[in-house]
Every structure is written in C-alpha cells, then in structure tokens.
Amino acid sequence: MKVLLVDKLIIVESLGIIENFNLKPRDAIHAAVMKINKIKEIVSEDADFDKVEGIIRYDIKSFLEKFSKTKK
C-alpha cells in the first residue's frame, strides 16, 4: 500500500469532478487522486464512483470473487 499526497493539483481536479459528476467533496478527492495517479479501480460500496468515467468500482463481494479467481 502507498499513501498518496493531496496537493493543490488534486484539489483543483476534484472541483472539476464535483461539477461534472455531482460527487461529494470527499469522493471527488478520491477520484482526483485516482485520475492523477492513473489508478483505474477502487473497492467501495459507494455507487457514486460509478458516475465517474474511467473508474471501475468493485463492491467488496465482487472484488473478493475476482481476487479469489485470479489467485487460483
């Protein structure tokens, strides 16, 4: 796991995400961090991430199913 910084670039990007996808600020910051760092997938029960183009969201159950299939 790696901790990623939230800087001015992330905040500016998150404002665009709030405007374009109607996300709450916290979700928009997560989405902006993902976009800037070229992260495409997130594990979350929050379906609001489904609104954001370029993000693939897995709920916990589907992630575990996918993960267990790739480990066999």
TORVO-208103 format. One record per residue: x, y, z of N, C-alpha, C, CB in turn; residue number from 0; residue in three letters. Coordinates in Angstrom, 2 decimals. Each point is the difference from the previous one (the first is absolute). Glycine has a CB too. Layout:
+---------+---------+---------+---------+---------+---------+---------+---------+---------+---------+---------+---------+-----+-----+
|      nx |      ny |      nz |     cax |     cay |     caz |      cx |      cy |      cz |     cbx |     cby |     cbz |   n | res |
+---------+---------+---------+---------+---------+---------+---------+---------+---------+---------+---------+---------+-----+-----+
|       X |       Y |       Z |       X |       Y |       Z |       X |       Y |       Z |       X |       Y |       Z | NUM | ALA |
...
+---------+---------+---------+---------+---------+---------+---------+---------+---------+---------+---------+---------+-----+-----+
This chain:
+---------+---------+---------+---------+---------+---------+---------+---------+---------+---------+---------+---------+-----+-----+
|      nx |      ny |      nz |     cax |     cay |     caz |      cx |      cy |      cz |     cbx |     cby |     cbz |   n | res |
+---------+---------+---------+---------+---------+---------+---------+---------+---------+---------+---------+---------+-----+-----+
|    0.85 |   -1.17 |    0.00 |   -0.85 |    1.17 |    0.00 |    0.90 |    1.23 |    0.00 |   -1.87 |   -1.24 |    1.22 |   0 | MET |
|    1.39 |    2.27 |   -1.87 |    0.73 |    1.25 |   -0.10 |   -0.93 |    1.16 |    0.35 |    1.54 |   -0.98 |   -1.77 |   1 | LYS |
|   -1.06 |    1.90 |    2.57 |   -0.78 |    1.19 |    0.34 |    0.31 |    1.08 |   -1.04 |    0.01 |   -0.58 |    2.49 |   2 | VAL |
|   -1.04 |    1.14 |   -3.09 |    0.17 |    1.03 |   -1.02 |   -0.39 |    1.36 |    0.55 |   -0.46 |   -1.69 |   -1.80 |   3 | LEU |
|    1.21 |    2.69 |    1.41 |   -0.22 |    1.35 |    0.50 |   -1.20 |    0.67 |   -0.65 |    2.43 |    0.16 |    0.44 |   4 | LEU |
|   -3.07 |    0.69 |    0.32 |   -1.04 |    0.86 |   -0.54 |    0.58 |    1.41 |   -0.03 |   -1.92 |   -1.48 |    0.89 |   5 | VAL |
|    2.15 |    1.97 |   -2.10 |    0.59 |    1.32 |   -0.17 |   -0.95 |    0.90 |   -0.78 |    2.32 |   -1.00 |    0.06 |   6 | ASP |
|   -1.83 |    2.17 |   -0.43 |   -0.85 |    0.97 |   -0.70 |   -0.55 |   -0.58 |   -1.32 |    1.34 |    1.86 |    1.04 |   7 | LYS |
|   -0.53 |   -2.60 |   -1.76 |   -0.43 |   -0.61 |   -1.26 |   -1.19 |   -0.94 |    0.23 |    2.35 |    0.17 |   -0.87 |   8 | LEU |
|   -2.28 |   -0.95 |    1.92 |   -1.10 |   -0.93 |    0.33 |   -1.27 |    0.78 |    0.34 |    1.66 |   -1.70 |    0.84 |   9 | ILE |
|   -1.52 |    2.76 |   -0.05 |   -1.17 |    0.79 |    0.38 |   -0.64 |    0.65 |   -1.22 |    1.03 |    0.43 |    2.25 |  10 | ILE |
|   -0.22 |    0.12 |   -3.14 |   -0.53 |    0.62 |   -1.22 |   -0.72 |   -1.05 |   -0.85 |    1.86 |    1.72 |    0.03 |  11 | VAL |
|   -1.25 |   -2.89 |   -0.18 |   -0.62 |   -1.08 |   -0.77 |   -1.31 |   -0.44 |    0.66 |    2.28 |   -0.76 |   -0.79 |  12 | GLU |
|   -2.29 |    0.69 |    2.11 |   -1.21 |   -0.44 |    0.69 |   -1.16 |    0.99 |   -0.19 |    1.45 |   -1.18 |    1.69 |  13 | SER |
|   -1.14 |    2.45 |   -1.79 |   -1.06 |    0.98 |   -0.26 |   -0.68 |   -0.25 |   -1.33 |    1.25 |    1.68 |    1.36 |  14 | LEU |
|   -0.48 |   -2.04 |   -2.38 |   -0.58 |   -0.36 |   -1.30 |   -0.85 |   -1.26 |    0.08 |    1.94 |    1.07 |   -1.11 |  15 | GLY |
|   -1.48 |   -2.02 |    1.91 |   -0.76 |   -1.24 |    0.17 |   -1.31 |    0.26 |    0.73 |    2.15 |   -1.31 |    0.03 |  16 | ILE |
|   -2.12 |    2.17 |    0.97 |   -1.24 |    0.37 |    0.71 |   -0.98 |    0.60 |   -1.00 |    1.27 |    0.41 |    2.15 |  17 | ILE |
|   -0.78 |    0.49 |   -2.97 |   -0.86 |    0.68 |   -0.97 |   -0.53 |   -0.95 |   -1.08 |    1.28 |    2.09 |    0.43 |  18 | GLU |
|   -0.41 |   -2.93 |   -0.96 |   -0.38 |   -0.86 |   -1.12 |   -0.79 |   -1.24 |    0.39 |    2.01 |    0.82 |   -1.13 |  19 | ASN |
|   -1.74 |   -1.37 |    2.32 |   -0.62 |   -1.27 |    0.37 |   -0.85 |    0.08 |    1.26 |    1.91 |   -1.12 |   -1.06 |  20 | PHE |
|   -2.04 |    2.33 |    1.63 |   -0.84 |    0.22 |    1.18 |    0.39 |   -0.92 |    1.16 |   -1.86 |    0.70 |   -1.52 |  21 | ASN |
|    3.16 |   -0.81 |    1.77 |    0.49 |   -0.79 |    1.13 |    0.16 |    0.89 |    1.22 |    1.17 |   -1.57 |   -1.56 |  22 | LEU |
|   -1.22 |    0.97 |    2.72 |    0.30 |    0.71 |    1.24 |    1.51 |    0.28 |    0.02 |   -1.95 |   -1.12 |    1.24 |  23 | LYS |
|    2.36 |    2.17 |   -0.53 |    1.42 |    0.36 |   -0.01 |    0.96 |   -1.13 |    0.36 |   -0.73 |    2.26 |    0.59 |  24 | PRO |
|    0.42 |   -3.03 |    0.42 |    0.90 |   -1.10 |    0.39 |    0.14 |   -1.03 |   -1.12 |   -0.67 |    0.33 |    2.39 |  25 | ARG |
|   -0.44 |   -0.70 |   -3.01 |    0.05 |   -0.94 |   -1.13 |    0.76 |    0.60 |   -1.17 |   -2.18 |   -1.00 |    0.73 |  26 | ASP |
|    1.98 |    2.28 |   -0.98 |    0.67 |    0.67 |   -1.12 |    1.51 |    0.04 |    0.22 |   -2.05 |    1.39 |   -0.39 |  27 | ALA |
|    2.48 |   -1.20 |    1.62 |    1.45 |   -0.02 |    0.29 |    0.55 |   -1.39 |   -0.27 |   -0.27 |    1.81 |    1.73 |  28 | ILE |
|   -0.43 |   -2.84 |   -1.30 |    0.44 |   -1.37 |   -0.30 |    0.09 |   -0.22 |   -1.52 |   -1.06 |   -0.82 |    2.14 |  29 | HIS |
|    0.05 |    1.25 |   -2.86 |   -0.01 |   -0.17 |   -1.45 |    1.13 |    0.80 |   -0.66 |   -2.49 |   -0.36 |    0.08 |  30 | ALA |
|    2.76 |    1.55 |    0.42 |    1.08 |    0.81 |   -0.56 |    1.36 |   -0.64 |    0.25 |   -1.39 |    2.04 |    0.35 |  31 | ALA |
|    1.59 |   -2.57 |    0.84 |    1.26 |   -0.71 |    0.30 |    0.16 |   -1.18 |   -0.96 |   -0.14 |    0.68 |    2.45 |  32 | VAL |
|   -0.95 |   -1.39 |   -2.69 |    0.05 |   -1.13 |   -0.92 |    0.35 |    0.46 |   -1.41 |   -1.70 |   -1.20 |    1.39 |  33 | MET |
|    1.05 |    2.25 |   -1.85 |    0.24 |    0.48 |   -1.37 |    1.44 |    0.46 |   -0.17 |   -2.40 |    0.69 |   -0.16 |  34 | LYS |
|    2.89 |    0.14 |    1.06 |    1.35 |    0.55 |   -0.10 |    1.05 |   -1.10 |    0.06 |   -0.80 |    2.11 |    1.05 |  35 | ILE |
|    0.53 |   -3.15 |   -0.27 |    0.97 |   -1.09 |    0.18 |   -0.28 |   -1.21 |   -0.89 |    0.29 |    0.77 |    2.33 |  36 | ASN |
|   -1.21 |   -0.60 |   -3.28 |   -0.34 |   -1.04 |   -0.97 |   -0.45 |   -1.31 |    0.67 |    1.64 |    1.04 |   -1.58 |  37 | LYS |
|   -2.45 |   -0.89 |    2.60 |   -0.59 |   -1.15 |    0.70 |   -1.41 |   -0.17 |   -0.55 |    1.40 |    0.38 |    2.12 |  38 | ILE |
|   -1.71 |   -1.55 |   -2.62 |   -1.27 |   -0.21 |   -0.69 |   -1.05 |   -0.72 |    0.85 |    1.29 |   -0.07 |   -2.09 |  39 | LYS |
|   -0.87 |   -0.66 |    3.12 |   -0.93 |   -0.83 |    0.75 |   -0.05 |    0.41 |    1.47 |    0.43 |   -1.89 |   -1.59 |  40 | GLU |
|   -1.63 |    1.76 |    2.17 |   -0.20 |    0.30 |    1.41 |   -0.95 |   -1.05 |    0.59 |    0.38 |    2.50 |   -0.38 |  41 | ILE |
|   -0.13 |   -2.88 |    1.62 |   -0.91 |   -0.86 |    0.74 |   -0.78 |    0.90 |    0.94 |    1.55 |   -2.04 |   -0.14 |  42 | VAL |
|   -2.85 |    2.10 |   -0.08 |   -0.86 |    0.90 |    0.78 |   -1.45 |   -0.44 |   -0.13 |    1.62 |    1.91 |   -0.33 |  43 | SER |
|   -2.35 |   -1.69 |    1.38 |   -1.44 |   -0.24 |   -0.05 |   -0.74 |    1.25 |   -0.49 |    0.21 |   -1.66 |    1.88 |  44 | GLU |
|    0.52 |    2.72 |   -2.14 |   -0.58 |    1.29 |   -0.42 |   -0.22 |    0.03 |   -1.51 |    1.14 |    1.14 |    1.94 |  45 | ASP |
|   -2.38 |   -1.31 |   -2.35 |   -0.35 |   -0.05 |   -1.43 |    0.21 |    1.33 |   -0.71 |   -1.65 |   -1.76 |    0.55 |  46 | ALA |
|    1.87 |    2.85 |    0.18 |    0.26 |    1.28 |   -0.66 |    1.25 |   -0.07 |   -0.89 |   -1.08 |    1.18 |    1.94 |  47 | ASP |
|    2.03 |   -2.04 |   -1.61 |    1.19 |   -0.14 |   -0.84 |   -0.35 |   -0.53 |   -1.39 |    1.36 |   -0.39 |    2.07 |  48 | PHE |
|   -2.51 |   -0.27 |   -2.21 |   -0.43 |   -0.52 |   -1.30 |   -0.29 |    1.13 |   -0.98 |   -0.94 |   -2.00 |    1.14 |  49 | ASP |
|    0.69 |    3.19 |   -0.65 |   -0.28 |    1.16 |   -0.85 |    1.24 |    0.51 |   -0.73 |   -1.83 |    0.61 |    1.55 |  50 | LYS |
|    3.01 |   -0.90 |   -1.00 |    1.23 |    0.61 |   -0.49 |    0.61 |   -0.83 |   -1.11 |    0.40 |    1.00 |    2.26 |  51 | VAL |
|   -0.29 |   -0.38 |   -3.42 |    0.61 |   -0.65 |   -1.15 |    1.44 |   -0.39 |    0.32 |   -1.50 |    1.31 |   -1.56 |  52 | GLU |
|    1.86 |   -2.55 |    1.23 |    1.37 |   -0.45 |    0.20 |    0.24 |   -0.72 |    1.31 |    0.67 |    1.87 |   -1.39 |  53 | GLY |
|   -1.68 |   -1.90 |    2.27 |    0.13 |   -0.72 |    1.26 |   -0.83 |   -1.27 |   -0.05 |    0.40 |    2.17 |    1.25 |  54 | ILE |
|    0.22 |   -3.27 |   -0.89 |   -0.70 |   -1.27 |    0.14 |   -0.12 |   -0.27 |    1.49 |    0.89 |   -0.91 |   -2.25 |  55 | ILE |
|   -2.14 |    0.79 |    2.72 |   -0.24 |   -0.23 |    1.42 |   -0.42 |   -1.45 |    0.23 |   -0.66 |    2.41 |    0.31 |  56 | ARG |
|    1.28 |   -3.00 |    0.69 |   -0.40 |   -1.33 |    0.45 |   -0.58 |    0.13 |    1.39 |    1.78 |   -1.12 |   -1.42 |  57 | TYR |
|   -2.95 |    0.52 |    1.64 |   -0.44 |   -0.11 |    1.39 |    0.83 |   -1.11 |    0.62 |   -2.39 |    0.83 |   -0.51 |  58 | ASP |
|    2.33 |   -0.95 |    1.81 |    0.88 |   -0.95 |    0.69 |   -0.22 |   -1.42 |   -0.50 |    0.00 |    1.50 |    2.01 |  59 | ILE |
|   -1.26 |   -1.89 |   -2.17 |   -0.30 |   -1.37 |   -0.43 |    0.58 |   -0.28 |   -1.39 |   -2.10 |    0.06 |    1.38 |  60 | LYS |
|    1.89 |    0.84 |   -2.33 |    0.50 |   -0.26 |   -1.36 |    1.53 |    0.06 |   -0.04 |   -2.11 |    0.96 |   -0.94 |  61 | SER |
|    2.71 |   -0.12 |    1.76 |    1.46 |    0.04 |    0.07 |    0.55 |   -1.32 |    0.52 |   -0.07 |    2.48 |    0.37 |  62 | PHE |
|   -0.53 |   -3.00 |    0.69 |    0.46 |   -1.27 |    0.56 |   -0.17 |   -1.14 |   -0.99 |   -0.58 |    0.83 |    2.28 |  63 | LEU |
|   -0.52 |   -0.80 |   -3.03 |   -0.21 |   -1.02 |   -1.02 |    1.08 |    0.10 |   -1.08 |   -2.49 |    0.03 |    0.45 |  64 | GLU |
|    2.78 |    1.17 |   -0.90 |    1.03 |    0.20 |   -1.02 |    1.37 |   -0.39 |    0.52 |   -1.36 |    1.85 |   -0.99 |  65 | LYS |
|    1.67 |   -1.42 |    2.21 |    1.30 |   -0.27 |    0.58 |    0.21 |   -1.50 |    0.20 |   -0.06 |    2.23 |    1.14 |  66 | PHE |
|   -0.94 |   -2.93 |   -0.67 |    0.15 |   -1.44 |    0.24 |    0.18 |   -0.77 |   -1.32 |   -1.40 |    0.22 |    2.09 |  67 | SER |
|    0.79 |    0.28 |   -3.17 |    0.18 |   -0.66 |   -1.30 |    1.40 |    0.21 |   -0.56 |   -2.42 |    0.32 |   -0.44 |  68 | LYS |
|    3.01 |    0.84 |    0.67 |    1.33 |    0.28 |   -0.54 |    1.10 |   -0.67 |    0.81 |   -0.85 |    2.16 |   -0.85 |  69 | THR |
|    0.58 |   -2.57 |    2.08 |    1.01 |   -0.61 |    0.85 |    0.08 |   -1.52 |   -0.16 |   -0.35 |    1.85 |    1.60 |  70 | LYS |
|   -0.62 |   -2.45 |   -2.27 |   -0.01 |   -1.47 |   -0.14 |    0.92 |   -0.46 |   -1.08 |   -2.30 |   -0.04 |    0.80 |  71 | LYS |
+---------+---------+---------+---------+---------+---------+---------+---------+---------+---------+---------+---------+-----+-----+
